[in-house]
Amino acid sequence: MPTVLHTDEQLLRARVDLASEIERGSTGLSARVVEAFLTVPRHPFVPVFYREERGLHLPWRADDFGDDSWLREVYANRALVTGIDGVHAEDAAPGGLRGGVATSTAALPSLLADVLDALDVRPGDRVLEIGTGGGYQTALLCHLAGAAAVTSTDRTGRPVDTARARLAESGLAPSVVRADGVDGHPAAAPYDRIIATGEVRRVPRAWLDQCAPGGLIVAPIGGAVARLTRLPDGRAVGRFLPRPAALAPLHPGGAPVPAAPEADPRVLDDPGFSFWAGLHALAAPADVDAAHQSWLAHNRPRREWFTLEAGPDVQRIGYTAPDGTVLDWTL
């Protein structure tokens, strides 16, 4: 889909550069996921985003500078800020906003690649996406599963209407519906794959009920992304992906896994410890120093060494040390 300022050749080169960067930075990314990033354009789904300049957040559109700087930014392996204090970049005045906090972003492409690879979507798999956002991940899922097999939900009308229109302009017609993703979407259940774009404190019961036995659920929990297999008895079990993923909560104002309190940034900036500290905060107000000593005593376990068992009632994160010691935390 060419733009007014960019040719098909420029857009193809941009997709090739992005897919190549994602592949170089990954270990074992499937060829089908790389192909999806080569094929599916990003720019139709983030036509406007914020750039920061001299303390201002300025909306950036394709025709602002008359060169290819906008295109390079869209296809860089970076998250793009699309909302500041609830004001979407498409609605912002040309003069922008001073200060403010990012309230929505277009996700880091390499993170999308990792979670889609973990989801292991096959052609024809029935997919439920919780959190449509701008629609870029929805389009990638359509490429992997086929648009007719994809259902995507979002709580607010604007993302649903905008994403549905932009997907249609790209020749894709998945089912995009306004619904609270915590409830899933029973009308099209069961699903072979369920993926969430926002963090949850626990795996919602509806997702367990609507995922087919043997299906996969990929969702952010506790600053990491869990990959779970649905068992015939209704539970889902699995582990966490290696990379950190600090994503916005699925329900703003909800209760995510508690974060560790203030501490020496050199300690909390270690992504391995930040996950451990968050788990310790589940049980009691965390003593960061004590939690850090505990983490060191267990030889700095990484998030991918932890398990998650999610049942309809009880959900636990567990870690088994080499000596057989078992630790667990109830969500």
N, C-alpha and C positions, 0 to 999 in steps of 0.2 A: 504494500500500500504506500505509494510515493506521497510525499508532502509537496506543498507548493515550492519549497526551497530545495528539496533533496530528491535525487533521482533513485531509481530502483537499484542502480549499481552502488551508489553510496550507502543505501540502506542495507544491501546485502553485505557489503564490506563491514558495516558496523556490527551486524549480527555475527559474522564470522569472527571478528575480533573479540566480541564478548564471549562467544562459545569457546574460543581458544583459550582465553584467560581463565574461564571457569574450569576447563579441562586440565590446564596446567597446574592449577592450585588444588586439584582433587586427587584422591587415591582410589582408583577403582570405580569411577563414575561410569554408569552404563552408557553404551553407545546410543541407545534410544533417547535418553535424557539429553545428551549433547545434541542430538539431531533436533530435538524439540526446540532448543534455544537457537539453533541455526535456522529453523523454519519459521518460528512464531515471532513476529515483531513486537518490541516493547513500546515503541513510541505512540501507537494509537491509544494506549491505556494510561499514559502519563503525559498528556499534551502540555500541561502546565505544572510547574513545581517551584519551590522557593530556592533562591540562592541568597547567601548572606553577604552583605557588603556594608562596611562601616556601621555596624550595629543594626542594620535594617534587614528584614526578610523581604526580598523583592520577588514578585512572581516572574517566572522566566518562561517565555513562549518562543516558539520556533523562529518567529520573524523579528525578535527583539534586536539582533545584532547583524543580521544579513550575512552570517557566515555559518560554519558548521560547528560552532562551540556548543550550541544546544544539543545537537545530535551526538556529539562526543560524550556529553554528560549523561544523556539518556541511556546510552549503551556502555557506560562505564560500570564496572562492578562495584556499585555504590548504592546504598539506600538513598532515596530521594524524598525530601520532606514535602508533603502535599498539604498538610494542615498545620496552622499555628493558632493556638488558643481557640480551636474549633472553626477557624476561618479557612476554608479551602482555597488553595492557590488560584483556582479558576474564578473565585469570587473576590479576590483581593484587589484593592485599588492599585493603580500603577505605581503609586508612591510606596507601596508595601506597608509593613508593620514594624514598629520598633519593639525590640525585646520579644517576650512571649516564649511559650513552650511548645515544642512539636507535639501535635495531637494525632497526626496520621502520617504514615510514610509508605512509599512503594518499596517493598522489601529488597534486601540485598540479593542480587541474582544468584550468587554462589550459594547462599543459604537456601533459596528456592530449589536449586539443583540438588542439594544434599537431601532435603526432605522429600522431594519427588523421587529421588533414587531409592530412598528408604521405603517409600510407599509402593514401589515395584508395580506400577500400573501396567496391565496388559490390555491389548485391544479387546474391547467389549466388556471390560470390568465395569461394574456399576459403582460409580464414585459419588460420594457426598463431600462437598467442600463446605466447611463452616467458616464463613467470613469471605464474602466475594471481593471486597475492596475495589480496586480499580479494574479488576478483571484479567490482569496479565496471567496470574497463576491459573485462572479458570481456562484461559485460552491454551496454556501449556497442557493442562489436563485433557482438554478436548483433542489435542494432537495425539496424546498418548492412549486415550481410551476410546475416542470417538465421541463427538459432541452429543449424540443421542443418549449416551450412557452417563452423562455428567449432570448432577444436580448441585447447584450452589445456592447458599442462603446468606442473607445479611439482615441485621436487625432494622436498618434504616432504609427509607425509600430511595434516597438519592443514589447511593452506591448501586442498588439493584437496577434502577432505571437507566443510569448512565452506563453501567457495565453491560447490561443487556443490549443497549443500542450500539455500543462500540464492538461488542462481539458480533452482532449482526452485520455491522459494516465490514468486519473481517471475514464474513461468510460462515460464521459459527452460530449455532442455535441450541446451546444447552438449555436446561431448565434453570432459570435464575429467579428465585422467589424471595419475598420478604418474610422472614420468620426468625424467631429466636433460635440461634444455632444450638443452644444448650438442649433444646428439645429435639434436635435432629430434624428430620423431615419424613415422618412415617408414611406419607402417601406413596413414596417411591421405594421404600425399604422392601427387602433387605439389601444392604450394600456390601460389595466385595472390598471396598476401600473407603475409609473415612479420614479426612485430613482437616485439621483446624489451623487457622492462621493467628489465633490469639490464645494467650495463656489461660489455663484453667487450674483451679486448686485441686480438683479431682476429675477423673473421667466421668462425665455425666452418665447416669443410668440409661438414658435414651440411646446413647451411642453404643453401649454394650448390647442393648436389645435390638438395635437396627443393623448391627454388623453381622454378616453371615458367618457361621462357623468356618474357621480357616481364613477369614478375612483379616485385614490389617487396619489398625488405627494408629495414626501418626499425629501427635499433639504436643504442644509446648506445656511443660509442667516444671515449675521450680527452676526456671532459668536454663532448662535443657529441653531437648525434644525426645519424647518417648516414642518407641516403635513397638506396638503390642500386637500379638496374634490372638484373635478371638477363639476361645475354646468351646467345645460342645456344651459344657456345663454352664455357660453364661459368663465366665470370667475372661479377662484378657490379660496376658502376661508377656513380658518382654524386657528390653533394656533401653538405655538412653544412647543417643548418637554422641559421638566424641566432641563435636563443636558446641561451644556455648551459644545460647539463643535467648537473649533478653528481649522478649517481645511484649507488646502491650497486652493487657488482660482482655479476654474475649468480652467480658462485661466491665467496662470502666466503672470504678467504684466498688467492684466486687472484692473478694478476698483471695488474692493470690497466695502462693506459698510464701510465708514470712521471709523477709530479707534479714540478713545479719545487721546488727546495729552499727553505729559509727565505730571505726577502728582505723588503725594505721593503713593508709591506702596501699602501701606496698604489700600488705597482707591480703586485703580483699581484692586487689587487682589480679591476683593469681586466680585464673578461672577455675582451676581444680578445687581450690579451697572455698571459693565463693559458693559453689554447689553444696559442699559439706556443711558450711556455716548456715546456709539456708535450712538444711535438714535439721540441724541442731536447734534452730529457732522454733521448730515445730513443737518440740517437747517442753520448752521453757524459755523465758527470756535469756537470750544467748550471752554467755561470757565468751567474747571473741577470742581472748587469749587462751582460755581453756579449750575451746573448740579447735583452735589452731594447733595446740599441743597434741590433742587427740588425733587430729589429721596426720600430723607428723609421725606419731607413734604407730599409726596404721600404714605407714610408708606411702603417704600422699595418694590415696586411691583416686582414680579418675572417674568421671561421671559415667563413662561407658562400662565400668565394672559393676554398676549398680543395677538391680532388677526392680521392676515394678509389677505388682500383682494388683489388678483392679477388679474387684467383684461388685455386685450390686450394693452390698452393705459396707464391707471392709476393704480398704485399699492401703497397701503398704509399699514403701520403698525399702529394699533390702540390700545388704552388702555382706558377703562371706569372705573373711580374711583367709589367707593361705593356711593358717593353722586351724581352720575350721570354725573360728569364732564367728557368730552370726549377729549382725546388728540390723535393726529395722526401725522404721519410723512410720507411724500411722498418719495418713493424710486426712 
